[in-house]
Amino acid sequence: MQLAGIDNGKSFDWGNTSKDYAKYRDVYPKEFYQRILDLGLCKDGQKVLDIGTGTGVLPRNMYKFGAEWTGTDISENQIEQAKLLAAEQKMNIDFYACAAEKVDYPDNTFDVITICQCIWYLDAKIVAEKFSKMLKRDGKLLILYMGWLPYEDSIAGKSEEIILKHNPNWSAYGDTVQPVYVPEELMDYFDVIVRDEFRVDVPFTRDGWHGRMRASRGVGAAMNESQLHAWDEEHMKMLMANAEERFNVKHYISFAELQVRK
């Protein structure tokens, strides 16, 4: 995948890091899921479509709350991992590989559409109207994001420095607490109901944080084998010198709840 404005146009492929993604990216804290429930979403028989589902982190973690989930992702490798993990947990979730712009369901199919950690990859000119039609009357579009805070957390900051050393094209660095991105095109079809952000401390082991960084766009999804090997060695050396075996990394969560205008 290549997108203007992201990583200087350098290509990346989430499929290259699917196994690491499946193992290390299931890191959202309980506050993340509780906030979704507090909005009255993704539970109690609601039909939910998760766009850019990756390895199915969101539907698998919220499955127990009773929603009927479908997850789509552009990467076949990611969907393969999502299916394996759901099967292991005996979860009935419909996963399939499809670009968000090509997802197609009849009008008024879903109560909720979730877009977690991937809104900036979508062509809003295409999906805005499409998603509004697939939602039921008063249906909700929920945009979710969680990011680490490199200027407030020393380990996160050092990790970013090492990624940039080995992949200077990576553009997802230097995050600060800010509202989640809501494309202007959505405003032709949706109204913003709630938009908020809050801080969380997320626990990791050294191996867990190392894997989380490797399963990122700037590392496993973009680096070649020699780059990845060099990054692996330098990043783990940094963690051994600067982090306890268990530690917290400062993050923030931001979200926007939109309601379809019909």
ABEGO torsion letter per residue (X at the ends): XBBBGBGGGBBBBAAAAAAAAAAAABABBAAAAAAAAAAGBGBGGBBBBBBGAEAGAAAAAAAAAGBBBBBBBABAAAAAAAAAAAAAAGBBBBBBBBBAAABBBBBGABABBBBBGAAAABBAAAAAAAAAAABBBGBBBBBBBBBBBAAABAAAAAAAAAAAAABAABAABGBBBBBBBBBAAAAAABBBABBBBBBBBBBBBAAAAAAAAAABAABAAABBAAAAAAAAAAAAAAAAAABBABBBBBBBBBBBBBBBBX
